[in-house]
């Protein structure tokens, strides 16, 4: 009996779908793209209106021959690749190779790999959407033109192995510009004063010095603070005003691609690349005990927060049954998607709210479970009632005209927070709610203590992967499918390195960015790149011809390329000279950066090919034996610090030891990092609590 053939991209997806369709269907995998532009040449016929010259991808011959054979024996062929531009292009290339008319109803599309979604898609096949194909083709041709024409220029003028690209060059520029902001930042001193008050009933609470009724006062130096403290200490204080209110905190929307990447980074420490790899596994299907292969989440490349009506109904029924109707919103939550998004897909959510994370934990890897739980909890919370807080603001007036202000809140209804609390890049936003004592206007207060604290304004934090993804999205640069590969590329090219959780530009990153900004300003221009994304969206919507976009870009680009080639002189990047002597030829070895980080190499290469591991020594000494402390890395590349005499001395630390002892108790000090990337130095003695920031001091 002849079977219908369904072609998907991956074996995991094929296994999951096969289970739903039964014996009438044969499901095969193309293993991703089958045709592409050649790697060895431009592959775009500039003279023939930018016609792409596709070739069969090397190594795919056996797979294609098998698919051709299966297609010839099948009654009907269904192309079931992912529901986006890339997936549509794969289907189009498959149709070409298999001799299928793209205008025939050969294409099926589903946004979740469930029995209902797959069977419904089979019932409603469509033609290949050429507008989607052309949008993908336009991006591919543009990126190829930029990459294959600028990259050789970089090889000639700087060094081999470099690359440029529309989105990667903009992302590198953002990281470089943030680093320069930090380098040029001049900290400004300021002070805060905290008053510790006691009510007539003996209840203690804290309030921050505000100023006067007409003017907020921020003391700028110690002299100003001393003058203020003298006046504040002798004043009599009363409650000047009490303002109470109710605050609603609404649930966050379900995940889009970028918000999933950001939250997985904050809460799980996953890189964007790792998040997408695991999310793809959850989407395509995981073997669940008693069920077989199951697609656990909906399609993972989306910028929409829309939720299917049926999925929302199931979630609301689940909430009512498990938590009670008080946790249901007054009306189902609807979330506005950002302006300009395609909204072709739903938000990322579990395919069944009844498949609780704990119930399938044994079938998942640790990372799969963590990410599934994050997606599940976020979606469930997004359908719940808001959390409610009683808020209270108290103004305290001194008889000298100065004012202190205290703000507090108390959670009166947990709402969605019973399930989920959103992460934040800003540590201060995660403070616990402060509950103030009941006070009345006119009540006298006793000032017990004033605590002045010195601070310095901080530079903007370095980008993390999460904050860079958010910034790219806010600027309209890139799309859900591009964020992870963009970050991976700029790290792989050596333009940016990860330091702890921060993205830090290298000297090479600065050089390439400066060159691009001088000679190819449009390529790295934020507005230009965002506008190009909009034009690609217009191709997808059938409003614009893809060749016209490429043509408009290429004509001025060609002139810039010619001028740059003539104007740029050879740029020499000098290697950093180390104090390590090459034991083969006696010269100082230089520090180079390879695929796996820094290493030492002889500068006389290729005559001398001697290399050594690069050992980075920090200024602090080992607290156990007073030897040097070196930077080390785990097998997965995570940085830690250890004594150079290991294993004789077993001192190790995830945090970097500081080159100073605690001035209060003499204990070891460590350099710590806040979630926003700012660093401070803290005493390791928990009972002491001494810490200081880059400048200034505070006491715990």
N, C-alpha and C positions, 0 to 999 in steps of 0.2 A: 504494500500500500504506500503510495506516494505521500510524503509529508510536506507541510509548509515549513519554510526555513526562516528563522528569526536570527538576525545578526546583531550582536552587541559588541562593546569594546573589550570587556575583560572576562576571564574565566569565572571569577567570583559572581559577577552579574549574571552570566550564563547559567550557572548552577542554581541561583535563586529563581530565575524566571522559568527554567525548565520544570521546576517543581509545580508551578502554577498551571502550566499549559497542557501537560499530559502528552500522550503518545502521538497525537496528530501533528505535533510540532517538533522540529529539530532546532536546537539552539546552539549557535557557534559564536566564537569570539574572534574579532579582527585584531586583537592586541593593540588597540589604539589606532593611530593614523596608518594608512596604507600607502599614501602618496604625499609627497612634499616637494618643496623647492630643493635643488641639489645643494649639498653642503660645500662642495668644492668651487662653486661659482655663484655669481649673482642670481641667476635663475629667473631674471625678469627681463623681458625684451623691451627695452626702453623705446627703441625705434618703432615698435609695433604696438604703441599705445599701452605699454606696461603689461603686456600679456605674460602671465606667469608660465614658466616652463616646468611643469610638474614631472617628477620621475617616481617610479616605484621605489619605496624605501628599501635599502639594502637589508637583506635578511628576511624580508617578508614574502619572498617568492613562494615558499612552501605553503604558507598560510593562505595566500591568494589563490594558488592552484586548488587547494582543498575547498575553499569557498566557491570557486567557479564550478567545481564538480558537484558540490552540494546544490548550488543554485540551478544547475541544468536538470538535476533530478527532482527538484521541488515543484509542487503545483504553484506556489506563490512565495515570493521572497519579501520579508518585512525587515526594514532597516530600523533598528531600535536603539540607536546611539543616544547619548545624553541630550537633554532638551535645551541646548544653547547653541550659540554660533559655531563653536568648535565641533559639537556633536553633529550639527547640520552639515558642516563641511565634510566630516568623515563619511556620513551617509552619501553625500554627493560623489565623493571619490570612489566609494564602494560601488555605487550605481554605474559609474563610468567603467570600472574594471570588470564588472559582472554583466555589462550590456543591458542594464535596466533603464528604461525610459524614466528620467526624473519627473516627467509630467504624469506618470502613472501613480496610482495610490499605493505606493510602496513604503511610505514612511509612517512609523507609529511613534508616539511620544507619551511618556508618563513621567510624573514628577515624584513618584514614590514607587518603590518596588514591592508592591503588595498584590495579592491575587486579584482584588477588585480593580485596581488601577491598570494592571497589565491586561486583563481580559477586556476591560472597557476600551483600551487603546487598540487592541486587535479588531474590535468591532468598528472602530472609526479611523481607518487609515487615511492618510492625506498625501498630497504630492510634496516633493521636496521644496522647501521655502527658499527660493533663490535669493531673496533679499537678505536672509540670514547668512547664506553662503557668501554673497558678495561683501557683506560687512566683515566677515572673517577674512576674506581674501584681501580686502583693502588694508586691514590691519597687518596682515602677513607681508604684503608687498611694501607697505610703508616702513615696517620694521626692518625688512630685508634691505631696502634702499639705504636707510639710515645706518644700519649696522655694517653692511658690507662696503659702504663707501667711506664712512668716517673711520671705521676700525683700522683699515690699512694705513690711513694717514697717521693714526696714533702709533702704529707699529713703527713707521718710518721715523717719526719725530720724537717718540718717547722710548717705548720698548715693545717687544712682541707679547702676544697674549692678551692685549687690552681689547676692550670693546666699548661701543657707545650704543645707546638705544633711546627711543623716545621717552619711555617711562623710567628706565633705570638711571638715565643721566639726570632727570629731574629729581629722583629720590636721592641720588648722591649729592646733588646741589643742596637739597634741604638739610641733609646731615652736616654738610660742610658749613653752611651758613649759620646753623645753630651753634656749631663749635666756635665759629668766629665771634658770635654774640657773647658766648661764655668767656672767650679769651679777652675780649675788649670790655667786659663788664667791670665797672668800678663800684664796689660795694659802698653803701651809705649806712652810717650808723644811725640806729634809732633805739629807743627804750620803751618798754611797757612797764606799767605798775599794776600789780594785783593787790587788791585790798581784801583782807580776811576779816569778815564781820561776824558778830554774834547778835541774834535777835533777843528780845525781852524774854522769850521762852527758853533761851539757852541754845538755840539751833545755830550751828555755824555754816557759813557758805562764803563763796568767793565772788568778787565782782571786779571788773576791769575799769581802770581809770579812763574816763572819757574826755574830760575837759570842762568847759562851762556850758550853760544852756545854749549859748549862741555860737560856740566855737569848739571844734574838736582839737585837742592839743596832743601832739606827738613829740615828746622831748627828744632832742637830737644828740645830746651828749651827757656825760656824767654830771657836769656842773648844773645843767638845767634840771636833771633829775633830783639832785641833792636839794636844790632850791624848792622844788615842788614838794618833796617828801617832808621838808621842815614845815611847810604850810599845811599839808594834809594830816600830819601826825597830831596836830593840836586842835583840829576842828571837831565839832559835834555833828553827828550824822543822823538823819531821819529818812524814812521812806518818802520819796517825792512823788512817785507814781507807780502803779501796778497795772500792767496790761495783760489780759488773758485772752487766749484764742484757741481755735481748733485748726490743726494743720492736717491736710491729707497728703499722703505720699503714695502716688499711683504706681502700679506695677510697671516694670520696664517691659518693652515689647519683646516678642520672641526674637530669636537670633536671625540676623542676616549673616552673610559670609564675614564681613569685616568685624561686626560686633562679636561673633563667635571667636574669631582669631584674637581679638583684644582680650576677651574675658578668659579664654583658655590660657593666654599668656599670663594674665594677672593672677588667676586662681590656681592654675595647674603648672605654670612655668613652661608651657609648651611653646616652641617656636611656631611661627606661622606655617612653616613647611610641615612640621610634625602634626599640627592640628588638621591640616587638609588631608594628609595621608591617612590618619585614623578616621576622620569624618567620611572619607571615600569608602573605607572598609565598612563602616556602619551603614552607609547608603546602599552599597552594592549587595551586601548580604553577609551575615555571620551565621555559622552553624550553631543553632540553639538546641539544647537537649530536648528531645520530645517533639520538636517542630521542624528540624532540618534547617536549610539555609533561609534566613529571614532578613529582609531589608528593614533595618531598625529606625532609620530617619529619612526624612524627605530630602529632595535634591539640595545639595550643599553649596551650590554657586548661585547666590541670589542676593539682590539688594532690596527685596520687598519684605514688608512685615505683615503682609496679608495672610489670613488663615482661612482655609476652606470651611464652609458653613458646617459640614458634617463633623469635621474634626473639633470645631469649637463646641458643638452640641455635646459630643462625647466627653470633652474635658469638663464642661459645666455639670453634666450628670455625675461624673466621677467626684468632682469637688463637693457637690451636694451630699453624696452618699458617704464620702470618707471624712469630710471636715464639718459638714453642716451648712445649711442654707445661708447662715450669717456670713460665710466666706464667699458668697456669690456677689458679683457686682450688681448694681441696680439694673443695668442693662449690659448685654455682652460687650466686652472691651473691643474697641476698634482702634487701630493705630494708623496714623497718617504716615505714608511712605514719603521719603524725601523727594523734593521737586526734581523732575527730570529723569527719574529712574524708569526702567522698562516695565517693571511689575509683571513680568511674564510668569514668574514662579511664585510659590508661596514662601513664607518664612521657613526657616529650618525648625522642624519639630519631630517628635517621635511619630512613627507611623501608626502606633496604637498606644493610647494613654493607659490601657490596661496592662501593657507590658512594663511592669515596674522594674526599675534598675536592679533592686535586690533579688527579684525573682529570676533574673538571667545572669547574675554576677558570675556564677560558676562556668558559664559558657564563654565569657569574655576575658581578654587579657586585662591586666591592671589598667593600662592606658585607655583601652576601649571602654571599660567600665566607667572610668573617671569622666571621659568626654560624653558618653551617653547620659550619665547622671546629670552632667551640667546642662545638656540640651533638654533633657526631660524636665528637670526642675525649673528651668527658665521658662519653658513653654507653659507648664502647669501654673506657675506663679503669674504669668502674663494674663491668665484668664480669671484671676481672683480679685476680690475686693481690695480697695486701697487700705493701707495702714493708717490709723488715726492717732494723733498726738495732741495732748493738751500742752499749749505753749504758754510761757509766762516770761514777761520782761519787767525787770524791776529797776527803777532809777533811784539812786541814793544821792541825796544832796547834803553837802556840808554847809555849815553856817558861814563859810568863806566863799561860797559861790561855785565851788568845784563839784563835779558829778562823777559818780561811779555807775556802771551799768552791768547788770547780770541778766543772762538769758538762759532759760532752762526749758526742758520739755519732758513729758512723760508719755510713754506709749500706752494708750488706752484700749487699742484693738490691733492685734498683730496683722490682720489681713494677709496679704501675700507674703509678708516677711516670715510667716510660719514655715514657709518652704525655702525662701531664697532671698539673699541680699546681694545686690549688685556690687562688684568690685570697683575700685577707684584707683587712678594713678596718683591721687592726692591724699597723702596720709592723714591730713587734718580733717578730711571729710568723713573719716571712718571712726571718729571719736564717739564714745558712748554718750547717750543722752544724759544731760545733767538735770537732776530734779532739785528744784529750789524749795525752801521751807515756805509755809503759808505766812504771808506778811500783809499788813494793811497800811494804807496811806497814812502818813503822820507818825507811824511807829518809830521809836528811837532805836538806834543801833549802836553797838559798841565796836569800835575799830580795835582789833586785837594785834594786827600786824600788817605792814606794807612790804611787799616783795618786788623791788625793782629788778628788771632783767634787761641786759644789753643784747641787742640783736643787730644783724647786718642784713641789708637787702640781699637776696640771692639771685644769681643769674638764672635764666631759663634753664630747666633741666635738659640734659641730653635726650635725644629720642630713644625710646625703647622700640621694639618691634610693634608693640601695641599702639603706642602714640604715633608712630610713623604711618601705620595703616590708617588710623583715624584722620591724620592730617591729609593724607593722599585722598581719602574719600571726601573729606570736607571741601577740598579744592576741585573735586570732580576729575581727578587724575587717575587713570587706570580703572579697572572694573573688577568685580569679585574674583574672576579667574586669574588676575594678574598680580595681586598683592604679594602672595607667597613667593612665586618665582622671581619677582622683582627684587625682593630682599635677599633671597638666596644668591642671585646673580651678583649684586654689588658686593656681597661678602666674598663670594668665590673669586671675583676679579681682583680682590685686594684693595678695593676703594674704601671699604668700611670694615672694621673689626668689631666683634662683640667684646666688651669689657664689663664683666659682671652681667648686668642686664641692659647695659647701655650700648648704643651704636656710636662708634667713634670713627671719624674719618682718618685715613692714613695720609701720609705725605703725597702718595700717588693719587689718592682721591682728590686732594686739593689741586694738584697740578692739572689733572684731566678736567676737573670742573672749571677751573679758571680758563683753560684753553677753550672749552666748549662755550663758556659765556662770552668770551671775546670774539670768537670766529663763527659760532653757530648759536647766536642768541635765541632764535626761535625754538630750537630743539630743546633748550632747557628753560624756556619761558613758561611760567605756571599757567597763565591765561591761554597761551597758544596751545599748550598740550591739552588743557581741559576743553578748549573749543574743538580740537581735533576729535576728542571722544564724542562730543555732541554730534559732529558730522558723521561719525561712524554709526551712531544711533539712528541718524536720519537715513543712512543707507539701509539699515535693518528695517526701518519702517517703510521703505520703498519710496522715500521722498527725494533721494539724491543718488546720482550715478557714481559708482565707486571709482571709475577711471577719472572722473572730473576732479574728485578730491585728491587723488594721487598726482594728477597733472598740475593742479594749483600749488601743491606742495613742492613738486620736483623742480619746476622752472627756476624759482629764486634759489632753491637749495643748491642746484648745480653751480650757480655763480659763486655762492659762498664757499663751496668746496674748492673751486679753482683758486680763489683768492687766498684761502687758508693755506693751501699747499705751497703757494708762492711765498707767503709771508712768514710762516712758522719756521724757525730755526730748530735744529736738533736740540732737544732738551735732555740734559744729562742728570739722572737721579743718582747722586752719590750714595754709596752704601755707608752705613754707620760703622765706624771702625771700633772693634772691641779691644780689650786688653789681653785677650787670649792669643798666645803665640802658636802659629802653625808648627806642629812637631815634625813636619816633613821639609819645609823650606825656610822656617825661621821668621816669617813676617807676621804682622798682626792680622788675625782673621777678621772678616767683616760679617755683619749681621744681615742676613737675607730673610725674606719671607717666602715660604713655600705653601703648598696646599694644606699642610698640617701645622702651620704657624711658623715661628721664627727658628732659624738654625744658623750655625756658624759655617762659613765657607772660606777657603783660601782665595785671596784676590788674584792669585796667579793662574786661575782657571783659564784655559783647559790644560795648561802644562802641569798644574797640580790640582788634583780633584779631591783633596782632603776636605771632609766636612765633619762637624761635631754637633751634638745637641746644644741648643742655646740655653744656658742657665741664667735666669734672671734673679739677681740678689736684691733684696730690699734693705732699707737702712736700719730697720730694727734688728736687735740681736735675740737669739733664742733665750727665753726666760728660764730654761732648764740647765743649759750648759754654756750659754753666752757665745755660741758659734753663730755663723751666718744663717739667715733664714732665706730659703729660695722659693721661687714660685714653681708650683708643679701642676700637673693636669691629670685628671682621671682619664680612663679609656674613652669616655664620652666627651672629653674636652673641657670638663668643668674645672675651673681654677681653684687651687687650694694652696696653703702655705705650710712648709715643713722645714725642720732642721736639716742642714747640709750633712750632718753626721748620722742620718738615719741609715741602718736600723739601731745603731748604738744609742742614739737619742730618739725617743718616740714622739717628740712634740709635733703636732699638726693642728691646723686651724682653717676653717672655711673663710673666716674674716681675716683681713690683713692686720697683723700686729703693728701698733703705732710705735714710733721711735721716741716714746716718752712714758714715764710712770705717772700714775694718778697722783696729783698734788695733795689729795686729801688722805688717801690710805696707802699709797705706794704700790698698788696692784698694777697688773698689766693692763694697758689700754688697747682697744681695738678700733679700727676704722670700720664703721657701719654705714649702710646705705638705706635711705628711706625709699619707699615705693616710687616716689617721683624722681629718683636718681640722685638727690642731694646727699652729700656725705657728712657724717659727724663722727667724733671720736668719743668712745664711751668706756668707762671703767668696767672691768670684768667682774668686779666684786658687786654682786647684786645688792648687798646691804648698803653700799656706798651711794651708788646712783649718780656719781659725777659724770658729766659729759660736756663737750663743747663742740660748736659747729666750726666751719672754716675759720671764722673769726668770732670772738665773743665767747661767753661762758654761761652755762645754765646749770642748775642743780636739781636733781631728781628728788 
